[in-house]
């Protein structure tokens, strides 16, 4: 468990990375989380499960037809919200969450979008607002409470030259380019698969301290696996980046559509190329320790419209159904 006695020694022995704490997290620019009509209320720490039933937020509309359906009424930082608009008409609704515009896509007779949260978003009430063009403009409004997660701390010793701000800026730029134009609709057809079979040695959200200097959050999961172990694509998608980065090392980024990307870092070798389609289980590389890394492992990340979320939620939650 993160923060347990001996945790630091295990991570250093198994290999760990901190790229997302200082680089990729900076690419995400979450919108403001502010108090809702009732104020933020108390914040309960700790990881809480998603509400088992969908939260329903319905605005008064003449005829009572369009509805705004939210997958949860409470989230913990790192979890994903699915927003659905039932009977939204022929024109795609304009969705705004926490002050950020989020594109919606058609799914059956509804429109939907996925919205990410992370430790970079302060706890509070997240306002979801949808504008519809139906013989005039109609606005649907709902709210979701975002609670703080309990993530722990990890301390790593890394080569100081890898913390150069110029390297951080270069990596941000390349990741931003690779994720700037997502496919408009989901390409996946079920839960995401784990890219390797191995224990998690560094969890999502832990605070990273490099060379005794706080550096942010680890917004992904690290798996302890031997160097050279095949790394598989988590789901169907289009490869948008397959090259070495200053801190991520040999890196692969896959676009799964609807603003969802997976990243595979610190590889010893890349087995795909930008512009190539992959299916779930296709090999994209081999485990390594390139870039900002203390030993062989795989860092796996999931971003949703620029927000790095907990990847493990995508492996089993019904919320992420395409």
N, C-alpha and C positions, 0 to 999 in steps of 0.2 A: 504494500500500500504506500502511496506517496506520503513522504514525511515520516515513515516508520524508521526505527533505528536500523542503520546499515544500508539504507536506501541509496545514499550517495555512492557508496563503494560498489554496489551492484550495478548501478547505471554506468559508472566509469569503466567497469570491467566489461560490460556487455556492449557498450557503445551508445552514444547519445548525440543528439544534434540540438542546435539552438537557432537554426536558420529562421524559423518562423517567428521567433521572439523579436528579432531585430530587423527582419527584412520583409517577409511576405505579409506580416501583420500590418506593416505600414502601408501596403497597397490598399487595404480595406479602409474605407472612410465612412463609417457608419453614421447615419443621421442621428439627430438628437433624440434622446429618450426623456420625455418630460412628464410632469404630472397630468393625469387625465382630469375629467370633470370632478371626480371625487378626491383628488389628491393621491399621492403615491402610496400612502398607507405603510404598514410595517413590512419590512423585508425579512423573509425567513432564509437563513443560510442553509447550505447543504444541497446536495443533488436530489431533486424531486422528479418523479416520473411524470411523463406527459399525462394529461387528463385522459382517461380511457374513452370518453365520449367526446364528440366534437362539440365545441362551444358554438353557440348560435347567436349571431348578432344581426338583428333585423331592423332596418330603418322603415319608418312609415312612408309608403309610396302609394299614390293613387292606384287602386286595384289590388294593392298588396302583393304584387307578383315578384319583383326582384328581391333576392335575399343575399346577404353577406354571411358566409359560413366560415368560421375559424376552427382550425383543428384542435385548439386548446385555449383555455382561458388563463392558464399560467404556464410559463416556460422558465427553465433555468438557463443561464448564460451558456451558450454553445448549442442549444437545441434549435430546431427548425419549426417554423409555423407554416402551415399550408392555408392559403387564402383562396376561397372559392366564391364565385358569384353565380348564382343560379338565375337562369332566365335573364341574362344580361343584354339580350338583343344582338343585333348583327354587327354593331360597332364595338370593338374591344374596349372594355372599361379602362379608365385611367386610375391606376392604383398608386397610392402614396402611403408609405409606412414610416412613421417616425420622421417625416419630412423628406424622405427619399422616394423618388419615382422608381417603381418596380414594374417591368413589363409583364403582362398576363398572356397566357396562351389558351387556345380552345381545347377543351377535353369533353367530348360528348356534347351534351346540351348545356355545358357550363364553361366558364372561364376560370382559370386557376393560376396561382403563382406560389413559389416557395420563397420564404423570407428567413434569413439567417440571423442569429444572435451570437454574441461572443463576449468574453470578459472585457473587451474594449467598450462595451455598451454598459453604462451604469444601470443598476437596478431601478425599476420604476414602472410606469404605465406607458405602454407602446400604443399609439393611436393609429388605427388602420382606417383609411378613408378611400372610398371608391366613388368615382364620378361616372355616371352613365348618361349617354345621349339617347333619350327616349321622348320624343316630342317635347323637347326642352331638356334641361339638365337635372338629373336626380343624383343626390349624394347619399351614400350609405356609410355609416360610421360604426366601428367596433373598437374595443380596447382589449389588450392582453397585458397581464402583469408579468414582468420579467424579474426573476429573483436571482440573487447572487449565488454563484456556485462556490464550493469549497475545493480548491485545486491543489494546495500544497506548494512547496518550493523545492527547487533543485539547484545545486551549486556545481559548476563545471569549470575546469581549467582548460583554456583554449589558447592557441597561438594569437598573441595580441594583434598581429598584422591582419588577421582575418576579420577584425572588428573595424577596419578602416571604413569611414563613412562613404568613401568613393566606391568601394565594393558593394556596400549596402544600396547605394543609389543605382548602380548598374543592374543589380539583381531586381530591384523594384521595377525598373524600366522594362526589362525583358519579360517579367511575369505579367506586367500590365499589358504589354503588347499581345502576349499569348492568350489573354483572357478578355480582350477588349470587344470581341465580336462573337458572342456565344450563339450557338444554333438556337433557333427560336422555340423549338418544341423538344420534349424529352425523347431521348434516344434509348433509354434503358427500359427493360421489360420486367423488372422485378427487383428484389433486394440486391444491394451491392454485395459483392463477394470480398472477403479479406484477400489482400494481394499476396500474402504469404501465410504460412502456417507456423506461428511462433508466439511466445508470450509477449505481452505489452510491458515494456520496461520504463517507459516514460509516457504518462497519460496526457490527454488534452487539458490545456488550461493551466498547467503548473507554471509558477513564476520562475523565470530563469535568472540566475546570477552568474555572470561570467567573470572569472578572475576577481571575485569579490565585489563586482559592480552590477547592480540590478539592471536587467536588459529587457524586461517585458515578459510576454507570455509565450509558452510553447503551444501553438495552435495547430496541433496534429497529434498523431500517436506514433511512437517508436516501437518497432518489433525487434526482438533479439533473434537473429537468425545468422547462420554462417555465411561468410563471404562466398559469393558465387551462386547462392540459392536463387532459383528463378523467381522473378517478380511478375505477377499476372495483373492484367487490367481488371478493375473491379466491376466494370460493366461496359456495354457497347458505347462507342463514342469515336470522336475524331481527334487524332493527335495534333496538338497545336504547337508543341515545343518538345524537342528531343535533342538536347545539347548540354555541354557543361556550363554551369553557372559558378560564380565566384564562391558562394557560400553553400548553395544546395548541391554542389558537385554535379556529377552526371545526373541530369534531371529530365523527367518526362511529365508533360501536362496533357490531360485528355479532357476534351469538351464533351459532356454528356447531354447538352441541350438545356434549355430553360434556365440558363444562368448557373448551371452546376458543373464544376470542374473537379477532377481529382489530380493530385500531384504525387510523384514518386521520386524521392530525393536520395542522394548519397550513393547512387548506383556505381558498381564497378564497371559495368558495360551497359550500353543501350541496345535494345533489340528491335527498335521500331524507328519511324521517321516522321517528321512533321508532314501533315497532309494524308497520312495513312489512317484508314478506318480499322478499329480493333473491336473484337467481341469480348464478352466476359470470359476470362480465363486465358486470353491470348497473352503470350509472353511479351513484356515491354522492356525487360532488362534483367540484370542480376544484382543481388545485394552487394554493397560495398561499403566504403568508408571515405568517400571523396568529399571535398568541401569542408565545411565547418562540422567536424565529426570527431568523436573520441574513440571510435571502434566500429567494427562491422555491424550494421543494423539497417533497417528500412524506416524512413520517415514517410508516413502516408497522411495526406491532407485532403480535405474537401472544402471547397469554397462555394458559396451560394450568393450570386450577385455581388461578388467582391468581399463577402464576409466569411472568414474562416470558421467553420463550425466543427462540432465533434463528429469525426468520421464514423464512429461506431454506431451512431444512431441510424446511419444509412444501411446498415447490414441486417436490420430486422424490424424496424418500425413501420407500421402500415401508413404512417403519415407521409412517407416518401414514395408512395405508389405513383407511377407515372400518370 
